[in-house]
Amino acid sequence: MFRHSVGSTFSAIISAAFYSSLLIAATPSPAHAAEINLLGPASFRILFPKLLTEFEKSSGNNVTAGYAPLGVITERVIKGEPVDVAIVSGKQNEELQKQGKLLAGSRVEIAQVGFTVFIKKGAAKPDLSSADALKRALLAAESIAVGDPARGGGASLYTIGLMKRLGISEEVKAKSRLEPSGTEIAEAVAKGEAELGIGVASDLSLVAGIESVALPAEVQNYSLYVAGIIADTKQVDAAKELTAFLTSPAVNQALTDNGFEPR
């Protein structure tokens, strides 16, 4: 009976050790965690930190994120900055693909967002019911916050095209306040530094003290955000995990809640 008890105890110890080893093997090890460098648009800087923390917990990998206007991100990738995943516009993604800067087949569309006109909360809302009405409102405004063309952001590219289409480029240029990013356009309006601002609708949820007026459908456009994996990354598998996560239901819901339209 004593021999049976010892044998049973020994077997239990071996069994426990075996299953413990399986559990350890199945748990992501910090020693083997991939270090992923991500560059994303400035409009994601409030939204992404919490989401990326969730990705780190589920994958065992670590993400270091930086945020900048889309044009700046594109330039940094072209110059060879050590990055693993870059989120830029659809056209910029295509250009980087042509230059061999992105891994073939790594394009993942994340979200799109429309443009709007910001006004300070409580201010009289301008009539933007048509392209002609928008033109009158822009000409009547004392100051307008717009994206800085030198930074290559989506808001600046859209605004340049819009002013040309309306035929008021020179008139608006004289009273424009150039801002580095869409979020800073909204902040300038909130602070009373500009009467109107033209930016992406998602910034409405990031900046307090502003309201937005929808643009007429005939001049509306959308900024598309697309993720791509850098061609020479050493973290291909981890980068693929990250870009797949950026289209997950949890991320899609967070994007929707913040004014984006998931793709």
PyMOL commands that set and color helices and strands:
alter all, ss='L'
color gray80, all
select helices_A, chain A and resi 2-26+30-32+42-44+48-59+70-78+90-98+131-140+149-151+154-166+169-173+182-190+201-205+217-219+236-245+249-257
alter helices_A, ss='H'
color red, helices_A
select strands_A, chain A and resi 35-41+62-68+85-89+108-120+144-147+176-179+196-200+210-214+222-229+261-262
alter strands_A, ss='S'
color yellow, strands_A
deselect
rebuild
show_as cartoon
